Amino acid sequence: RGIASVKVMDGQREDLIPKYALVKPENVKEDVEGMLSGCKTTMAKVEALKENEVTWENAMTPFREVDNWCNRVWGAVSHISSVNNTDELRKVYNEMLPEVVKFELEVKQNKAIYQKIVALKESKDFEKFSAGKRRTIQQIIN
């Protein structure tokens, strides 16, 4: 069960399509809290990397998967909230919104994660990356 039962935290992708039918007030809090918990665990692993250990696979892939998972779960909640708003859904949406925003800001303003991405840009592997990967890194640090 889950709004977006996506196993991205362990490198597996099972289902990337949000399950809009599961966006019900009684499911939202548990699913969003579960998503945030998984995302925090994943980002802590990225934070713990030493700068000389950083690779696309162990830093950028989890970073992008966390962003994707947040967008899938919270995006589904936001969408249903906008098209089928009820008092119950509005209440849980408003309860979880600060937690989602807080997490997103913590990730996007995290100095340790930023330094890992800068280290990746400064690594010898950077020039070997595809143009898309190089651009992704440059957009994040600029």
Residue pairs with C-beta under 8 A, 6 or more apart in sequence:
1 22
1 27
2 19
2 22
2 27
2 31
2 34
2 73
3 18
3 19
3 22
3 23
3 27
3 28
3 31
3 32
3 35
3 72
3 73
3 76
3 77
4 15
4 16
4 17
4 18
4 19
4 31
4 35
4 69
4 72
4 73
4 76
5 14
5 15
5 19
6 13
6 14
6 15
6 16
6 68
6 69
6 72
6 73
7 13
7 14
8 65
8 66
8 68
8 69
9 38
9 39
9 41
9 42
9 62
9 65
9 69
11 61
16 68
16 72
18 72
18 73
18 75
18 76
18 79
19 76
20 76
20 79
20 80
22 31
23 76
23 77
23 79
23 80
23 81
23 89
24 89
25 86
25 88
25 89
25 91
25 92
28 77
28 89
28 92
28 93
28 96
29 92
29 95
29 96
31 73
32 73
32 74
32 77
32 96
32 99
32 100
33 96
33 99
35 69
35 70
35 73
35 74
36 99
36 100
36 103
38 69
39 66
39 69
39 70
39 103
39 107
40 103
42 62
42 65
42 66
43 62
43 63
43 66
43 107
43 110
43 113
45 58
45 62
46 58
46 59
46 62
46 63
46 113
46 116
47 110
47 112
47 113
47 116
49 58
49 59
49 116
51 115
51 116
51 119
52 119
54 116
54 117
54 119
54 120
54 123
55 120
55 125
56 120
56 125
56 129
56 133
59 116
59 117
59 120
60 117
60 120
60 133
60 136
60 137
63 107
63 113
63 117
64 136
66 107
67 107
70 100
70 103
70 104
74 100
77 93
77 96
78 93
80 89
81 89
81 90
81 93
107 113
114 140
114 141
117 137
117 140
117 141
118 141
120 126
120 137
121 137
121 138
121 141
126 134
126 137
127 134
129 137
